C-alpha cells in the first residue's frame, strides 16, 4: 500500500551505515545516494528514504517494519543490526497476539526509531 517512506536523521552517514547492514539481508540496497538524502529499495525504485533532519524540534519515534521472506531472514536482519551496534528491543520470536505466523525482531536505529523485520509465513 505504501509507495515510499522517508525519515529524518541526525547523522545521515551513521544511519546509512546502519541501514546498509540491516537491509542487505532483506534484499534492500542503496538505489540513490545524494549525500544528504539516500534512497533504499530494490532497484530501480527506492521505497525507503533517509534525509537530514531539517524540520521540527526534538524527536518523535517512528516504527518502521520491513518485510522479510522468512524467519531465517528475520534472524539475519537481527544479527546484522546487533553487529551494527543497534539497541535490542525484542529478539526474533513469534508474536501470536498479532497473528498465528507473525515472527519479528525489533531494534533501535541510530536515531532511536523502532525498526522491525517481520515474516508472516509459517516457520
C-alpha positions as CSV (number, residue, x, y, z in Angstrom):
1,X,0.0,0.0,0.0
2,X,2.9,2.4,0.7
3,X,4.8,3.9,-2.2
4,X,7.7,5.2,-0.1
5,X,8.6,6.3,3.4
6,X,11.2,8.8,4.5
7,X,12.6,9.5,7.9
8,X,14.8,12.4,9.1
9,X,18.2,11.5,10.6
10,X,20.5,13.5,12.9
11,X,23.5,11.9,11.1
12,X,22.7,10.6,7.7
13,X,26.1,8.8,7.3
14,X,25.6,6.9,10.6
15,X,22.0,6.0,9.7
16,X,23.1,4.9,6.2
17,X,25.8,2.6,7.7
18,X,23.1,1.0,9.9
19,X,20.6,0.6,7.1
20,X,23.2,-0.7,4.7
21,X,23.8,-3.5,7.1
22,X,20.2,-4.4,8.2
23,X,18.5,-4.0,4.8
24,X,21.0,-6.2,3.0
25,X,19.6,-9.5,4.4
26,X,16.1,-8.3,3.3
27,X,17.3,-7.6,-0.3
28,X,17.4,-3.8,0.0
29,X,20.3,-1.7,-1.2
30,X,21.1,2.0,-1.8
31,X,19.3,2.9,-5.0
32,X,20.0,6.6,-4.9
33,X,22.7,8.4,-2.9
34,X,22.5,12.2,-2.9
35,X,24.6,12.6,0.3
36,X,22.0,14.3,2.5
37,X,19.3,12.1,1.0
38,X,19.6,8.3,0.5
39,X,17.0,6.1,-1.1
40,X,16.9,2.3,-0.4
41,X,14.9,-0.3,-2.2
42,X,15.0,-3.0,-4.8
43,X,16.4,-1.4,-7.9
44,X,15.4,0.7,-9.7
45,X,12.8,2.1,-7.2
46,X,13.7,3.5,-3.8
47,X,10.9,3.0,-1.3
48,X,12.7,4.0,2.0
49,X,14.5,7.3,2.3
50,X,16.9,8.8,4.9
51,X,17.1,12.5,4.9
52,X,19.0,15.1,7.0
53,X,16.9,16.4,9.9
54,X,15.7,19.8,8.8
55,X,12.2,20.4,10.3
56,X,10.8,20.5,13.8
57,X,12.4,20.3,17.2
58,X,13.1,17.3,19.2
59,X,12.5,13.7,18.3
60,X,9.4,11.6,17.7
61,X,9.9,7.9,17.5
62,X,8.8,6.1,14.3
63,X,8.1,2.4,13.9
64,X,9.3,1.0,10.6
65,X,8.6,-2.6,9.7
66,X,10.4,-4.2,6.8
67,X,9.0,-7.4,5.2
68,X,11.2,-10.5,5.5
69,X,10.7,-13.5,3.2
70,X,11.0,-16.0,6.1
71,X,12.1,-16.5,9.7
72,X,15.7,-17.0,8.7
73,X,15.8,-13.6,7.1
74,X,14.4,-12.0,10.3
75,X,17.2,-13.6,12.2
76,X,19.8,-12.4,9.6
77,X,18.3,-8.8,9.9
78,X,18.6,-9.1,13.7
79,X,22.2,-10.4,13.6
80,X,23.2,-7.5,11.2
81,X,21.5,-5.0,13.5
82,X,23.3,-6.3,16.6
83,X,26.6,-6.3,14.7
84,X,25.9,-2.7,13.7
85,X,25.5,-1.8,17.3
86,X,21.7,-1.5,17.5
87,X,19.9,-1.5,20.8
88,X,17.9,-4.7,21.0
89,X,14.2,-4.1,21.7
90,X,13.0,-7.7,21.1
91,X,14.9,-10.7,19.8
92,X,13.4,-12.7,17.0
93,X,10.3,-14.5,18.2
94,X,6.7,-15.4,17.4
95,X,4.1,-12.8,18.2
96,X,0.8,-14.8,18.4
97,X,-1.1,-11.7,19.7
98,X,-0.7,-10.2,16.2
99,X,-1.5,-13.4,14.3
100,X,-0.6,-17.1,14.2
101,X,2.5,-16.8,11.9
102,X,3.8,-13.3,12.9
103,X,7.6,-13.6,13.5
104,X,9.5,-10.4,14.1
105,X,12.6,-8.8,15.7
106,X,12.8,-5.2,16.9
107,X,15.8,-2.9,17.3
108,X,16.6,0.8,17.5
109,X,18.3,2.6,14.7
110,X,20.9,5.3,15.3
111,X,18.2,8.0,15.7
112,X,16.1,5.9,18.2
113,X,13.5,4.7,15.8
114,X,11.9,1.3,16.4
115,X,12.9,-0.8,13.4
116,X,11.4,-4.3,12.7
117,X,11.8,-7.1,10.3
118,X,8.7,-9.3,10.1
119,X,7.8,-12.5,8.3
120,X,4.2,-13.7,8.0
121,X,4.8,-17.2,6.8
122,X,4.8,-20.4,8.9
123,X,8.1,-21.4,10.4
